Amino acid sequence: SRTRYYKFDIIMKNYTRLCHTRSIVTVNGQFPGPKIVVRDEDRLVVKVTNHVKDNVTLHWHGVRQLQSGWADGPAYVTQCPIQTGQTYVYNFTIRGQRGTLFWHAHISWLRVTLYGPIVILPKKGVPYPFPKPYKEVPILFGEWFNSDPEAIIAQSLQSGGGPNVSDAYTINGLPGPLYNCSAKDTFKLKVKPGKTYLLRIVNAALNDELFFSIANHTLTIVDVDASYIKPLDTQILLITPGQTTDVLLQTKIQSPHATFLMAARPYATGQGTFDNSTVAGLLEYPPTSHMKSLPLLKPTLPALNDSAFATNFTSKLRSLANEQFPANVPKHIDRKFFFTVGLGTEPCSKNQTCQGPNGTKFAAAVNNVSWTLPTTALLQAHYFGNWSKVYTTDFPVNPPFPFNYTGTPPNNTFVSNGTKVVVLNFNTSVELVMQDTSILGVESHPLHLHGYDFFVVGQGIGNFDPTKDPAKFNLIDPVSRNTVGVPSGGWVAIRFFADNPGVWLMHCHLEVHTSWGLRMAWVVNDGPLPSQKLLPPPSDLPLC
Ligand code: C2O
């Protein structure tokens, strides 16, 4: 293994999309940002210098960060922001992960333009568990705003209403031909016939789960969230913000007389939180003749609210484990948690006009607690023992009232507020069931846990039944991931060992829900051995 050095300078740069030019926050002037390539067990050293007026932090989404929580990146959780003119070096090692992850800004809405892929190759000499691809291509979904997204979220938090949706979805920063004034900004994948391509797909969009398909081609999924899975053939895949999916694309044996459209558009179960436009790119083979215009074949994508497709798709993902060599899923559970995730409201103060439901403000919560961002970082407070000024340890392990997703929503939709955490002893085996609420209508929420991969042992539609559902859990070959969709009007069950000391954020990866407070944190105590302790903070850790 070796150490790989990257230099990330945060600078402003003009970019034009949809005929709108904006000065956007970038890494090294690139949009999307630079690609990081490492091997499993390599050390990564990324020197980040902030040359813009906004405060910045970067997060290495899905990297386990064993003992290196100081490098995780969520603002006011593991670090204070890197202020204008400051430098912070993110220093961490990849351990036992292979596939694709991504990095993104983790403060306010800056991740709109600050994101890029992390390609994790196997250790030297270790092959893929699938045929070696001819070529590897990152495919990043994102969003483009014609106006400043920081202003959009600030305005929406102020007014309590929903923020404006973006103006386009993008593939590798390009909206594609289906948007106005955008045909020249189209992602083109030029392929050769008879080859296998590995597409490393990342959903870095802010607020939408996406369906993706390539006309007349099968996608074979081989890896999700940097863990291999049993190969799964599909025409269409679903990917939530925060998830990554590696697929093999087998090109046709001979150059066909056609061009193929690849397209993505939202899977949107909530009300008014999506737009229905489509990002498209082209799959092009070498020309077969002198014919000028080839027919363009388009893929079919499910309806915006096709939850049946979503449930069926996610239930088919299985890890490489089997009966003989089952996955290392916790069997005996030390602590069980039941969390509701969903939207609610906050009261509107007297001198305000609020644009949320019934004159309130939109809020979002876990077990009815909407997260309050502190003004200093939780991890420092935990490490130096002065946490009682920063957070409380009374995060509710069950919802404050019985929950029935099919029933009439409660009269009182108000959330409570706080910076509350759950404290876990080192190596606690955890089972967490997350249930979507119907307080303001059912909606799917992609929940992301920092510092861990977890096993997705079960999911279902309706209310979770603790007497019947656990018997159906998959403890043999459940998929291992860092972000899971809590189904619209349903539940998902995950299990993990709390073997990484530190403070770990868990939140909905729909940025608007995070902003409304759909986040909480786990504090995991050190274990007895040196290899089970959080290392001391680096000397350049930014201060608040
Ligand atoms: Cu990808 Cu807390 O984030």
Boltz pocket constraint, residues with backbone or C-beta under 6 A from the ligand:
constraints:
  - pocket:
      binder: B
      contacts: [[A, 59], [A, 61], [A, 74], [A, 104], [A, 106], [A, 242], [A, 448], [A, 450], [A, 505], [A, 507], [A, 509]]
      max_distance: 6.0
